[in-house]
């Protein structure tokens, strides 16, 4: 099928692949992490730049991250580009990708801003109780050493060394959280997946595991439902599930807008 690849999908595959290779090369030869520069950071991070809302979707965390995104883009994007044309397809792709980043930022806001507020409260009045509350609220899977530290500090709450150590741990955790970049084309790809399911709902797809056929509309519903379940069950996960859902949401809204404002949707 490769000789039938459409121009926009082909260029996206090439650019994303080249960016991963460039990321490897700059890391090895110049000790520069392009994901830190072009990946999306939370807007309160010192590493945040507005251009990251666009560039993050060309960056990936490794070969398999790139492979699965590009494979899905290849499988479903070619059909959409043939139906819409390259201009409309790219418009859809980038709007859903940026929309995914906006939803991801909004969800992060509800998690990071309370963490910063609690960190400031603790630093202003450090105590074992507030430190324990911060750890339980904002640290995923804290290790036993942290709770051992809290127990030891509770026996001597005015110990200046322990107070400074706790403050440093809180500050380090806040900085680490703020400076984690989000990378990947998954938000845009999920938008493409949703569009395929809406335009061709009864197309039969063959799953790999288990190897059974399923209609595109059910596949999209199941995939979207799984992402929602994982997003709610795994807050703070390294996988940006809400970004995936954001791509689907913006894709749905854009399709509805185009359908409402066009006499011929397949355009």
Phi and psi in degrees as GROMACS dihedral restraints (atoms count N, CA, C in turn):
[ dihedral_restraints ]
;  ai    aj    ak    al  type     phi  dphi    fc
    3     4     5     6     1   -62.6    20    10
    4     5     6     7     1   -31.8    20    10
    6     7     8     9     1   -69.8    20    10
    7     8     9    10     1   -13.6    20    10
    9    10    11    12     1   -97.2    20    10
   10    11    12    13     1    10.2    20    10
   12    13    14    15     1   -65.7    20    10
   13    14    15    16     1   140.3    20    10
   15    16    17    18     1   -83.9    20    10
   16    17    18    19     1   157.1    20    10
   18    19    20    21     1   -64.0    20    10
   19    20    21    22     1   -43.0    20    10
   21    22    23    24     1   -67.1    20    10
   22    23    24    25     1   -44.5    20    10
   24    25    26    27     1   -62.7    20    10
   25    26    27    28     1   -42.6    20    10
   27    28    29    30     1   -59.2    20    10
   28    29    30    31     1   -45.9    20    10
   30    31    32    33     1   -66.4    20    10
   31    32    33    34     1   -37.0    20    10
   33    34    35    36     1   -65.0    20    10
   34    35    36    37     1   -40.7    20    10
   36    37    38    39     1   -62.3    20    10
   37    38    39    40     1   -43.5    20    10
   39    40    41    42     1   -66.4    20    10
   40    41    42    43     1   -47.2    20    10
   42    43    44    45     1   -62.8    20    10
   43    44    45    46     1   -45.8    20    10
   45    46    47    48     1   -63.3    20    10
   46    47    48    49     1   -40.2    20    10
   48    49    50    51     1   -66.4    20    10
   49    50    51    52     1   -43.6    20    10
   51    52    53    54     1   -63.6    20    10
   52    53    54    55     1   -37.0    20    10
   54    55    56    57     1   -66.6    20    10
   55    56    57    58     1   -35.9    20    10
   57    58    59    60     1   -67.3    20    10
   58    59    60    61     1   -42.4    20    10
   60    61    62    63     1   -62.6    20    10
   61    62    63    64     1   -43.4    20    10
   63    64    65    66     1   -63.4    20    10
   64    65    66    67     1   -37.6    20    10
   66    67    68    69     1   -62.2    20    10
   67    68    69    70     1   -43.0    20    10
   69    70    71    72     1   -62.0    20    10
   70    71    72    73     1   -46.1    20    10
   72    73    74    75     1   -66.5    20    10
   73    74    75    76     1   -44.7    20    10
   75    76    77    78     1   -66.9    20    10
   76    77    78    79     1   -31.7    20    10
   78    79    80    81     1   -69.0    20    10
   79    80    81    82     1   -41.2    20    10
   81    82    83    84     1   -75.0    20    10
   82    83    84    85     1   -44.8    20    10
   84    85    86    87     1   -95.8    20    10
   85    86    87    88     1   -22.3    20    10
   87    88    89    90     1  -125.7    20    10
   88    89    90    91     1    -0.6    20    10
   90    91    92    93     1    54.7    20    10
   91    92    93    94     1    37.8    20    10
   93    94    95    96     1  -113.7    20    10
   94    95    96    97     1   125.3    20    10
   96    97    98    99     1   -96.5    20    10
   97    98    99   100     1   104.0    20    10
   99   100   101   102     1   -64.9    20    10
  100   101   102   103     1   -26.9    20    10
  102   103   104   105     1   -62.5    20    10
  103   104   105   106     1   -32.0    20    10
  105   106   107   108     1   -70.3    20    10
  106   107   108   109     1   -28.1    20    10
  108   109   110   111     1   -90.1    20    10
  109   110   111   112     1   -43.9    20    10
  111   112   113   114     1  -102.6    20    10
  112   113   114   115     1   -14.8    20    10
  114   115   116   117     1   -71.1    20    10
  115   116   117   118     1   157.8    20    10
  117   118   119   120     1   -82.7    20    10
  118   119   120   121     1   123.6    20    10
  120   121   122   123     1  -106.7    20    10
  121   122   123   124     1   156.2    20    10
  123   124   125   126     1   -62.9    20    10
  124   125   126   127     1   145.2    20    10
  126   127   128   129     1   -66.6    20    10
  127   128   129   130     1   -14.5    20    10
  129   130   131   132     1   -88.2    20    10
  130   131   132   133     1    -2.9    20    10
  132   133   134   135     1   -78.6    20    10
  133   134   135   136     1   145.4    20    10
  135   136   137   138     1   -67.8    20    10
  136   137   138   139     1   -15.4    20    10
  138   139   140   141     1   -93.6    20    10
  139   140   141   142     1     1.9    20    10
  141   142   143   144     1   -76.8    20    10
  142   143   144   145     1   138.6    20    10
  144   145   146   147     1  -141.0    20    10
  145   146   147   148     1   146.8    20    10
  147   148   149   150     1   -63.1    20    10
  148   149   150   151     1   -31.5    20    10
  150   151   152   153     1   -63.1    20    10
  151   152   153   154     1   -17.4    20    10
  153   154   155   156     1   -66.0    20    10
  154   155   156   157     1   -22.7    20    10
  156   157   158   159     1   -64.0    20    10
  157   158   159   160     1   -20.0    20    10
  159   160   161   162     1  -101.9    20    10
  160   161   162   163     1   -45.4    20    10
  162   163   164   165     1   -72.9    20    10
  163   164   165   166     1   -24.4    20    10
  165   166   167   168     1   -60.4    20    10
  166   167   168   169     1   -28.4    20    10
  168   169   170   171     1   -79.0    20    10
  169   170   171   172     1    -3.4    20    10
  171   172   173   174     1  -101.3    20    10
  172   173   174   175     1    -0.4    20    10
  174   175   176   177     1  -106.3    20    10
  175   176   177   178     1   147.3    20    10
  177   178   179   180     1  -140.3    20    10
  178   179   180   181     1   157.2    20    10
  180   181   182   183     1   -84.2    20    10
  181   182   183   184     1    -4.2    20    10
  183   184   185   186     1   165.6    20    10
  184   185   186   187     1  -179.6    20    10
  186   187   188   189     1   -60.7    20    10
  187   188   189   190     1   -49.2    20    10
  189   190   191   192     1   -69.6    20    10
  190   191   192   193     1   -34.2    20    10
  192   193   194   195     1   -58.9    20    10
  193   194   195   196     1   -46.9    20    10
  195   196   197   198     1   -65.2    20    10
  196   197   198   199     1   -44.8    20    10
  198   199   200   201     1   -59.1    20    10
  199   200   201   202     1   -49.4    20    10
  201   202   203   204     1   -68.1    20    10
  202   203   204   205     1   -36.5    20    10
  204   205   206   207     1   -65.7    20    10
  205   206   207   208     1   -45.5    20    10
  207   208   209   210     1   -72.0    20    10
  208   209   210   211     1   -31.8    20    10
  210   211   212   213     1   -64.6    20    10
  211   212   213   214     1   -43.6    20    10
  213   214   215   216     1   -65.9    20    10
  214   215   216   217     1   -39.9    20    10
  216   217   218   219     1   -61.9    20    10
  217   218   219   220     1   -42.1    20    10
  219   220   221   222     1   -64.0    20    10
  220   221   222   223     1   -45.7    20    10
  222   223   224   225     1   -66.7    20    10
  223   224   225   226     1   -42.4    20    10
  225   226   227   228     1  -104.6    20    10
  226   227   228   229     1   -28.4    20    10
  228   229   230   231     1   -70.3    20    10
  229   230   231   232     1   -34.0    20    10
  231   232   233   234     1   -59.7    20    10
  232   233   234   235     1   -44.2    20    10
  234   235   236   237     1   -63.4    20    10
  235   236   237   238     1   -44.5    20    10
  237   238   239   240     1   -64.7    20    10
  238   239   240   241     1   -40.2    20    10
  240   241   242   243     1   -66.7    20    10
  241   242   243   244     1   -35.5    20    10
  243   244   245   246     1   -64.4    20    10
  244   245   246   247     1   -34.4    20    10
  246   247   248   249     1   -78.6    20    10
  247   248   249   250     1   -45.4    20    10
  249   250   251   252     1   -91.0    20    10
  250   251   252   253     1   -30.1    20    10
  252   253   254   255     1    94.4    20    10
  253   254   255   256     1   161.0    20    10
  255   256   257   258     1   -65.9    20    10
  256   257   258   259     1   -40.7    20    10
  258   259   260   261     1   -62.5    20    10
  259   260   261   262     1   -49.2    20    10
  261   262   263   264     1   -68.7    20    10
  262   263   264   265     1   -37.2    20    10
  264   265   266   267     1   -61.8    20    10
  265   266   267   268     1   -46.3    20    10
  267   268   269   270     1   -65.7    20    10
  268   269   270   271     1   -36.8    20    10
  270   271   272   273     1   -58.8    20    10
  271   272   273   274     1   -47.0    20    10
  273   274   275   276     1   -62.4    20    10
  274   275   276   277     1   -44.5    20    10
  276   277   278   279     1   -60.6    20    10
  277   278   279   280     1   -48.3    20    10
  279   280   281   282     1   -75.4    20    10
  280   281   282   283     1   -34.1    20    10
  282   283   284   285     1   -65.8    20    10
  283   284   285   286     1   -42.7    20    10
  285   286   287   288     1   -68.7    20    10
  286   287   288   289     1   -35.0    20    10
  288   289   290   291     1   -65.6    20    10
  289   290   291   292     1   -44.5    20    10
  291   292   293   294     1   -69.4    20    10
  292   293   294   295     1   -38.8    20    10
  294   295   296   297     1   -61.0    20    10
  295   296   297   298     1   -39.7    20    10
  297   298   299   300     1   -60.3    20    10
  298   299   300   301     1   -41.5    20    10
  300   301   302   303     1   -65.6    20    10
  301   302   303   304     1   -37.5    20    10
  303   304   305   306     1   -66.3    20    10
  304   305   306   307     1   -42.0    20    10
  306   307   308   309     1   -64.8    20    10
  307   308   309   310     1   -42.5    20    10
  309   310   311   312     1   -58.9    20    10
  310   311   312   313     1   -42.9    20    10
  312   313   314   315     1   -63.9    20    10
  313   314   315   316     1   -42.4    20    10
  315   316   317   318     1   -62.6    20    10
  316   317   318   319     1   -42.7    20    10
  318   319   320   321     1   -66.5    20    10
  319   320   321   322     1   -42.4    20    10
  321   322   323   324     1   -60.4    20    10
  322   323   324   325     1   -35.8    20    10
  324   325   326   327     1   -58.5    20    10
  325   326   327   328     1   -42.0    20    10
  327   328   329   330     1   -68.6    20    10
  328   329   330   331     1   -17.7    20    10
  330   331   332   333     1  -102.8    20    10
  331   332   333   334     1   -40.1    20    10
  333   334   335   336     1   -80.7    20    10
  334   335   336   337     1   -40.3    20    10
  336   337   338   339     1   -61.6    20    10
  337   338   339   340     1   -45.7    20    10
  339   340   341   342     1   -60.0    20    10
  340   341   342   343     1   -35.3    20    10
  342   343   344   345     1   -64.1    20    10
  343   344   345   346     1   -43.8    20    10
  345   346   347   348     1   -64.3    20    10
  346   347   348   349     1   -40.6    20    10
  348   349   350   351     1   -62.4    20    10
  349   350   351   352     1   -45.3    20    10
  351   352   353   354     1   -67.2    20    10
  352   353   354   355     1   -34.5    20    10
  354   355   356   357     1   -64.3    20    10
  355   356   357   358     1   -42.8    20    10
  357   358   359   360     1   -64.3    20    10
  358   359   360   361     1   -40.1    20    10
  360   361   362   363     1   -62.9    20    10
  361   362   363   364     1   -41.7    20    10
  363   364   365   366     1   -66.9    20    10
  364   365   366   367     1   -44.6    20    10
  366   367   368   369     1   -64.0    20    10
  367   368   369   370     1   -34.9    20    10
  369   370   371   372     1   -70.2    20    10
  370   371   372   373     1   -36.7    20    10
  372   373   374   375     1  -136.9    20    10
  373   374   375   376     1    74.2    20    10
  375   376   377   378     1   -66.5    20    10
  376   377   378   379     1   134.3    20    10
  378   379   380   381     1  -155.5    20    10
  379   380   381   382     1   155.4    20    10
  381   382   383   384     1   -58.2    20    10
  382   383   384   385     1   -35.3    20    10
  384   385   386   387     1   -66.2    20    10
  385   386   387   388     1   -46.3    20    10
  387   388   389   390     1   -68.0    20    10
  388   389   390   391     1   -35.9    20    10
  390   391   392   393     1   -64.9    20    10
  391   392   393   394     1   -43.0    20    10
  393   394   395   396     1   -62.1    20    10
  394   395   396   397     1   -42.1    20    10
  396   397   398   399     1   -64.7    20    10
  397   398   399   400     1   -39.9    20    10
  399   400   401   402     1   -63.1    20    10
  400   401   402   403     1   -46.5    20    10
  402   403   404   405     1   -61.4    20    10
  403   404   405   406     1   -46.3    20    10
  405   406   407   408     1   -68.1    20    10
  406   407   408   409     1   -28.8    20    10
  408   409   410   411     1   -87.7    20    10
  409   410   411   412     1   -30.8    20    10
  411   412   413   414     1  -126.8    20    10
  412   413   414   415     1    -1.4    20    10
  414   415   416   417     1  -114.7    20    10
  415   416   417   418     1   122.5    20    10
  417   418   419   420     1   -79.5    20    10
  418   419   420   421     1   128.7    20    10
  420   421   422   423     1    51.1    20    10
  421   422   423   424     1    59.6    20    10
  423   424   425   426     1   -63.7    20    10
  424   425   426   427     1   145.3    20    10
  426   427   428   429     1   -82.2    20    10
  427   428   429   430     1   169.6    20    10
  429   430   431   432     1   -65.6    20    10
  430   431   432   433     1   -30.5    20    10
  432   433   434   435     1   -60.5    20    10
  433   434   435   436     1   -35.0    20    10
  435   436   437   438     1   -65.0    20    10
  436   437   438   439     1   -43.9    20    10
  438   439   440   441     1   -71.4    20    10
  439   440   441   442     1   -30.6    20    10
  441   442   443   444     1   -65.0    20    10
  442   443   444   445     1   -39.2    20    10
  444   445   446   447     1   -63.1    20    10
  445   446   447   448     1   -43.2    20    10
  447   448   449   450     1   -62.3    20    10
  448   449   450   451     1   -43.2    20    10
  450   451   452   453     1   -63.1    20    10
  451   452   453   454     1   -41.5    20    10
  453   454   455   456     1   -66.7    20    10
  454   455   456   457     1   -39.5    20    10
  456   457   458   459     1   -66.5    20    10
  457   458   459   460     1   -36.1    20    10
  459   460   461   462     1   -61.1    20    10
  460   461   462   463     1   -28.0    20    10
  462   463   464   465     1   -74.1    20    10
  463   464   465   466     1   -21.1    20    10
  465   466   467   468     1  -145.6    20    10
  466   467   468   469     1    71.9    20    10
  468   469   470   471     1   -65.1    20    10
  469   470   471   472     1   -14.5    20    10
  471   472   473   474     1   -99.4    20    10
  472   473   474   475     1     9.9    20    10
  474   475   476   477     1   -67.3    20    10
  475   476   477   478     1   115.9    20    10
  477   478   479   480     1   -64.2    20    10
  478   479   480   481     1   -37.3    20    10
  480   481   482   483     1   -63.6    20    10
  481   482   483   484     1   -43.3    20    10
  483   484   485   486     1   -68.8    20    10
  484   485   486   487     1   -36.2    20    10
  486   487   488   489     1   -61.4    20    10
  487   488   489   490     1   -47.5    20    10
  489   490   491   492     1   -63.8    20    10
  490   491   492   493     1   -39.2    20    10
  492   493   494   495     1   -64.6    20    10
  493   494   495   496     1   -41.5    20    10
  495   496   497   498     1   -65.9    20    10
  496   497   498   499     1   -42.4    20    10
  498   499   500   501     1   -61.1    20    10
  499   500   501   502     1   -43.2    20    10
  501   502   503   504     1   -63.1    20    10
  502   503   504   505     1   -38.5    20    10
  504   505   506   507     1   -65.5    20    10
  505   506   507   508     1   -41.8    20    10
  507   508   509   510     1   -65.4    20    10
  508   509   510   511     1   -46.6    20    10
  510   511   512   513     1   -62.0    20    10
  511   512   513   514     1   -40.2    20    10
  513   514   515   516     1   -64.5    20    10
  514   515   516   517     1   -40.2    20    10
  516   517   518   519     1   -66.7    20    10
  517   518   519   520     1   -41.0    20    10
  519   520   521   522     1   -62.0    20    10
  520   521   522   523     1   -47.5    20    10
  522   523   524   525     1   -63.3    20    10
  523   524   525   526     1   -40.8    20    10
  525   526   527   528     1   -62.0    20    10
  526   527   528   529     1   -43.8    20    10
  528   529   530   531     1   -65.0    20    10
  529   530   531   532     1   -42.9    20    10
  531   532   533   534     1   -65.6    20    10
  532   533   534   535     1   -30.1    20    10
  534   535   536   537     1  -101.5    20    10
  535   536   537   538     1    15.5    20    10
  537   538   539   540     1   -82.6    20    10
  538   539   540   541     1   117.6    20    10
  540   541   542   543     1   -81.5    20    10
  541   542   543   544     1   147.9    20    10
  543   544   545   546     1  -103.4    20    10
  544   545   546   547     1   128.2    20    10
  546   547   548   549     1  -133.8    20    10
  547   548   549   550     1   155.8    20    10
  549   550   551   552     1   124.6    20    10
  550   551   552   553     1   152.8    20    10
  552   553   554   555     1   -91.7    20    10
  553   554   555   556     1    10.8    20    10
  555   556   557   558     1   -60.0    20    10
  556   557   558   559     1   -38.4    20    10
  558   559   560   561     1   -59.8    20    10
  559   560   561   562     1   -48.0    20    10
  561   562   563   564     1   -65.9    20    10
  562   563   564   565     1   -39.1    20    10
  564   565   566   567     1   -65.1    20    10
  565   566   567   568     1   -38.9    20    10
  567   568   569   570     1   -65.3    20    10
  568   569   570   571     1   -34.0    20    10
  570   571   572   573     1   -63.5    20    10
  571   572   573   574     1   -42.0    20    10
  573   574   575   576     1   -62.4    20    10
  574   575   576   577     1   -42.3    20    10
  576   577   578   579     1   -61.1    20    10
  577   578   579   580     1   -44.1    20    10
  579   580   581   582     1   -62.6    20    10
  580   581   582   583     1   -43.5    20    10
  582   583   584   585     1   -61.4    20    10
  583   584   585   586     1   -41.2    20    10
  585   586   587   588     1   -61.9    20    10
  586   587   588   589     1   -42.9    20    10
  588   589   590   591     1   -64.9    20    10
  589   590   591   592     1   -32.5    20    10
  591   592   593   594     1   -79.4    20    10
  592   593   594   595     1   -37.0    20    10
  594   595   596   597     1   -80.9    20    10
  595   596   597   598     1   -32.5    20    10
  597   598   599   600     1  -129.6    20    10
  598   599   600   601     1    63.0    20    10
  600   601   602   603     1   -63.8    20    10
  601   602   603   604     1   -28.6    20    10
  603   604   605   606     1  -100.2    20    10
  604   605   606   607     1     7.9    20    10
  606   607   608   609     1   -66.5    20    10
  607   608   609   610     1   133.0    20    10
  609   610   611   612     1   -82.7    20    10
  610   611   612   613     1   125.5    20    10
  612   613   614   615     1  -109.0    20    10
  613   614   615   616     1   149.7    20    10
  615   616   617   618     1  -108.2    20    10
  616   617   618   619     1   116.3    20    10
  618   619   620   621     1   -73.0    20    10
  619   620   621   622     1   153.0    20    10
  621   622   623   624     1   -84.3    20    10
  622   623   624   625     1   -44.8    20    10
  624   625   626   627     1  -134.4    20    10
  625   626   627   628     1   110.8    20    10
  627   628   629   630     1   -76.1    20    10
  628   629   630   631     1   158.0    20    10
  630   631   632   633     1   -78.0    20    10
  631   632   633   634     1    74.0    20    10
  633   634   635   636     1  -129.8    20    10
  634   635   636   637     1   151.2    20    10
  636   637   638   639     1   -78.5    20    10
  637   638   639   640     1   148.9    20    10
  639   640   641   642     1  -149.9    20    10
  640   641   642   643     1   141.4    20    10
  642   643   644   645     1   -70.2    20    10
  643   644   645   646     1   148.6    20    10
  645   646   647   648     1   -57.9    20    10
  646   647   648   649     1   -39.0    20    10
  648   649   650   651     1   -65.1    20    10
  649   650   651   652     1   -36.8    20    10
  651   652   653   654     1   -74.7    20    10
  652   653   654   655     1   -35.2    20    10
  654   655   656   657     1   -62.4    20    10
  655   656   657   658     1   -43.8    20    10
  657   658   659   660     1   -64.6    20    10
  658   659   660   661     1   -43.2    20    10
  660   661   662   663     1   -62.8    20    10
  661   662   663   664     1   -43.6    20    10
  663   664   665   666     1   -65.6    20    10
  664   665   666   667     1   -42.5    20    10
  666   667   668   669     1   -66.3    20    10
  667   668   669   670     1   -43.7    20    10
  669   670   671   672     1   -64.1    20    10
  670   671   672   673     1   -40.5    20    10
  672   673   674   675     1   -64.4    20    10
  673   674   675   676     1   -39.3    20    10
  675   676   677   678     1   -63.9    20    10
  676   677   678   679     1   -43.0    20    10
  678   679   680   681     1   -61.8    20    10
  679   680   681   682     1   -41.4    20    10
  681   682   683   684     1   -64.6    20    10
  682   683   684   685     1   -43.0    20    10
  684   685   686   687     1   -60.9    20    10
  685   686   687   688     1   -47.1    20    10
  687   688   689   690     1   -65.8    20    10
  688   689   690   691     1   -36.6    20    10
  690   691   692   693     1   -63.8    20    10
  691   692   693   694     1   -38.4    20    10
  693   694   695   696     1   -79.6    20    10
  694   695   696   697     1   -31.1    20    10
  696   697   698   699     1   -86.0    20    10
  697   698   699   700     1   -20.3    20    10
  699   700   701   702     1  -128.4    20    10
  700   701   702   703     1    60.7    20    10
  702   703   704   705     1   -63.3    20    10
  703   704   705   706     1   138.9    20    10
  705   706   707   708     1    82.3    20    10
  706   707   708   709     1     6.6    20    10
  708   709   710   711     1   -64.8    20    10
  709   710   711   712     1   153.8    20    10
  711   712   713   714     1   -71.9    20    10
  712   713   714   715     1   -13.9    20    10
  714   715   716   717     1   -93.2    20    10
  715   716   717   718     1   126.5    20    10
  717   718   719   720     1   -83.7    20    10
  718   719   720   721     1    75.6    20    10
  720   721   722   723     1   -62.2    20    10
  721   722   723   724     1   -38.9    20    10
  723   724   725   726     1   -68.6    20    10
  724   725   726   727     1   -26.9    20    10
  726   727   728   729     1   -65.9    20    10
  727   728   729   730     1   -41.0    20    10
  729   730   731   732     1   -60.3    20    10
  730   731   732   733     1   -46.5    20    10
  732   733   734   735     1   -64.7    20    10
  733   734   735   736     1   -35.3    20    10
  735   736   737   738     1   -63.7    20    10
  736   737   738   739     1   -38.6    20    10
  738   739   740   741     1   -62.4    20    10
  739   740   741   742     1   -41.3    20    10
  741   742   743   744     1   -66.8    20    10
  742   743   744   745     1   -40.3    20    10
  744   745   746   747     1   -63.3    20    10
  745   746   747   748     1   -49.1    20    10
  747   748   749   750     1   -66.8    20    10
  748   749   750   751     1   -33.7    20    10
  750   751   752   753     1   -62.9    20    10
  751   752   753   754     1   -43.8    20    10
  753   754   755   756     1   -62.8    20    10
  754   755   756   757     1   -46.2    20    10
  756   757   758   759     1   -63.3    20    10
  757   758   759   760     1   -40.6    20    10
  759   760   761   762     1   -67.7    20    10
  760   761   762   763     1   -39.5    20    10
  762   763   764   765     1   -63.5    20    10
  763   764   765   766     1   -41.9    20    10
  765   766   767   768     1   -63.4    20    10
  766   767   768   769     1   -39.8    20    10
  768   769   770   771     1   -64.7    20    10
  769   770   771   772     1   -45.6    20    10
  771   772   773   774     1   -63.7    20    10
  772   773   774   775     1   -40.3    20    10
  774   775   776   777     1   -65.9    20    10
  775   776   777   778     1   -37.3    20    10
  777   778   779   780     1   -71.2    20    10
  778   779   780   781     1   -33.0    20    10
  780   781   782   783     1  -104.8    20    10
  781   782   783   784     1    14.7    20    10
  783   784   785   786     1  -139.4    20    10
  784   785   786   787     1   133.9    20    10
  786   787   788   789     1   -71.5    20    10
  787   788   789   790     1   -28.8    20    10
  789   790   791   792     1  -123.3    20    10
  790   791   792   793     1   108.2    20    10
  792   793   794   795     1   -70.5    20    10
  793   794   795   796     1   -37.7    20    10
  795   796   797   798     1   -82.0    20    10
  796   797   798   799     1    87.7    20    10
